[in-house]
């Protein structure tokens, strides 16, 4: 057991404790710790070509915030065509971009923490997770793969976050592929190029096709072949999508490409999500009158299981199964010429990692006037660094919970080597600055 003295600073107005790092806003949610038993986690994936628009005032439907049947653990959010003008990029370099800030403001009070992000021009990929999962998420790499202008320009391409989740390898890719009906071969070529560029150089990390899960989504720009504009629009109007599915370029490609066929997708039971007049629900009425298409897609691929020889005992593979709960579009949003698409998954897994690398424990009592003494224990295989740090963060209190609670602060241990949070304390209370002092007659006197 090692002990570390952690200084607490206080603000003049209310005596709230803050750390040297920017505070994260989180909510303590009572949750059972990971165990050897299978765990069921919910993941919500969002893809949206926002066409340079700013966030609308309310994204509750997109994030399923009002769905009482959902208890989400992870948000994966991919945007395309964010405003990437020179002034916007300069501003986003100095400050958080408007979309990231919006999602953080909405999700932080619900106990979500931004785990990682990567941006390439108009492409943005964000991952948020409930903070109790953070010690079991290790970010291995982030990568940008431009495919525009012969691979030198990032207006098209993909961004990826590669991580270990409870010991399993997971790759998450947000892409924007070339447009137009005639460019289907180019789209497939860019898809293959992005996939080929995602391998990790470390010797102990498997090829991306051997990762336990690949989530791949974005504005893939696949179109509907052969049928004319009138037929497509009438089919959409009458909700007769089956004929359109047969001519969907991605569906056709999957019938002929064995590797692409390994990527699964939910049924397209929603109207095509492109192209709309902005600020309306009308398909394109401009002179070009582009034919509607399912350009915005969410795919996933689970690792292939090796075939055991006839006389070889079968080894039980780690339990890792993905179930699709919903695959829908959100037609009420009109700031873009695309409608957003979301998938909600249930991930059932047996954790390969069941204990955090660091266990944190604040020494009691904790007061705002004194330094805090922190005890923490390390597992035998954890390699610490002088650049590791411990942060103190304020916890949101749910005002709907009328019971008095002392769950007000958390400690996070960040590993510089692993670029991840590897330990979180249980919630604890810091006694506020005392505003009253006892007088000579045991009368309360204002403290000066």
Secondary structure, 3 states (H helix, E strand, C coil): CEEEEECCEECCCCCCEECCCCCCCEECCCCCCCCCCCEEEEEEEEEEECCCCCCCCCCHHHHCCCCCCCCCCEEEEEEECCCCCHHHHHHHHHCCCHHHHHHHHHHHCCCEEEEEEEEECCEEEEEEEEHHHHHHEEEEEEEEEEEECCCCEEEEEEEEEEEEECCEEEEEEEEECCCCHHHHHHHHHHHHHHHHCCCCCCCCCCCHHHCCEEEEEEECCCCECCCCHHHHHHHHHCCCCHHHHHCEHHHHHHHHCHHHHCCECCCCCCCCCECECCCCCCECCCCCCCCCECCEEEEEEECCCCCCCCCCCCCCCCCEEEEEEEEEEECCCCCCCECEEEEEEEEEECCCCCCCCEEEEECCCCECCCCEEEEEEECCCCCCCCCCEEEEEEEECCCCCCCCCCCCEEEEEEECCCCEEEEECCCECCECCCCEEECCCCCEEECC
